[in-house]
């Protein structure tokens, strides 16, 4: 199943990262290693802690009328891959 979420706030972003991580069966430590981050950073992001850059990015998207979405999960077997 493929999931999509609209990202309007740091908590939306964190939840999408958490759900995608869980969908892949990864621990926070494993995801952190793949992304060259500390586990505590992954934890903070998943809990919705806003960084100055994330807040600025979301504010710029809102002000410009741009919508940001995240998608994760398995694609439909018949769907074309990009």
C-alpha positions in Angstrom: 0.0 0.0 0.0 1.2 3.5 -0.8 0.6 6.4 1.6 0.6 10.1 1.0 0.5 12.9 3.6 0.3 16.7 3.2 3.0 18.5 5.1 2.0 21.7 6.6 3.8 21.7 10.0 6.9 20.2 11.5 4.7 17.6 13.2 3.3 16.5 9.8 6.9 16.1 8.5 7.9 14.1 11.6 4.9 11.8 11.5 5.5 11.1 7.8 9.2 10.2 8.5 8.2 8.0 11.4 5.5 6.2 9.3 7.9 5.7 6.4 10.6 4.3 8.7 8.1 1.9 10.4 6.8 0.8 7.0 10.4 -0.2 6.1 10.8 -2.0 9.4 13.7 0.3 10.5 14.6 1.4 14.0 15.5 5.0 14.6 19.1 3.9 15.0 19.1 2.1 11.6 17.5 5.1 9.8 20.0 7.5 11.5 22.9 5.3 10.2 21.5 5.3 6.7 21.1 9.1 6.8 24.4 9.8 8.6 22.6 11.3 11.5 22.4 10.7 15.2 19.5 8.7 16.5 18.6 11.6 18.8 18.2 13.8 15.6 15.8 11.3 14.1 13.8 11.2 17.4 13.6 15.0 17.5 12.4 15.2 13.9 9.8 12.4 14.4 8.5 14.1 17.6 7.8 17.2 15.5 10.6 19.4 16.8 10.9 22.3 14.4 14.2 23.5 13.1 14.7 27.0 11.8 15.2 25.6 8.3 12.1 23.4 8.4 10.0 26.2 9.7 11.3 28.6 7.0 10.8 26.0 4.3 7.2 25.4 5.4 6.5 29.1 5.7 7.9 29.7 2.2 5.8 27.0 0.8 2.7 28.4 2.5 3.4 32.0 1.3 4.0 30.9 -2.2 1.0 28.7 -2.5 3.2 25.6 -2.8 1.9 22.3 -1.2 4.4 19.8 0.1 3.5 16.1 0.1 5.4 13.0 1.3 4.7 9.5 0.0 6.0 6.1 1.1 5.1 2.5 1.0 4.9 -0.1 -1.7 3.9 1.1 -5.2 1.2 -0.7 -7.0 2.8 -3.6 -8.9 1.2 -2.4 -12.2 2.1 1.2 -11.7 5.0 2.6 -13.9 8.2 3.4 -11.9 10.1 6.6 -12.4 
